């Protein structure tokens, strides 16, 4: 059974979800953007130490509270680590008032039928049990649509909902993330096929779930999902847009809130003083928050 206070915060909280879930493959790029080159660390252990330090710095910033950041998505190693000696998920909820989620996918398969399905997730039930014990509210799982291919999109939605049922069986809230690549020529057509498949799948869903989708080509296109009684919240990824551009598009889509990763950390640097860091982060949070509640 999901935490009622966390559910209400996600449902009615006037803010956005911070995506702090870069994993092994994307961590070097995230650190480089943060001003930490690959020459600054040796091996995965040091790399993950540095990305955790970056995430902890963000989470501990005075600007990062539940007033504007309703939730945060964590990488598995971040869930397993601590901030000031307190488990990360506990710190988020009890110290910052931010609902903790966990990224559970293990990357993408090779493209087939215009989509990239999720790779198998070994030991998923054990991971979900650990997540529950750690105080995690929900999970996020990503796959990618690269073309308006009905067969591929049907497969991606089926996989997302099957995994969502496994997550929900543990009392966790699934965030299904069938991302549509923003640069494809047939993006609007892909979004139409995707929405139709999701609406069909929702007919057989018990309870509620969340959706994380690319910002649509047509403003308010996803209102049927936003208003669906089985959808707790629709959140949007930045998908490669700059923060300003993502905020501009997001503000045209009512009822959808942000779940930005790179767009959130844009402009942050390891070399900044705490005051400089907090000022830049506050500006980012204020802008994303404003776009999310428009």
Secondary structure, DSSP 8 states (H G I E B T S, - for coil): ---HHHHHHHHH-SSEEEEE---HHHHHHHHHHTT--GGG--HHHHHHHHHHHHHHHHHHSTT-STTTEEEEEE-HHHHHSEETTEEHHHIIIIII--EEEEE----B---BTTEE-B---TTHHHHHHHHHHHT--EEEEEEEE-S--HHHHHHHHHHHHHHHHHHHTTT-EEEEEEEE-TT-TTHHHHHHHHHHHHHHHHHT--S-EEEEEE--SSTTTTHHHHT-TTEEEEEEE-TT--HHHHHHHHTTSTTEEE--SHHHHTT--TTS-HHHHHHHHHHHHHHHHHHH--
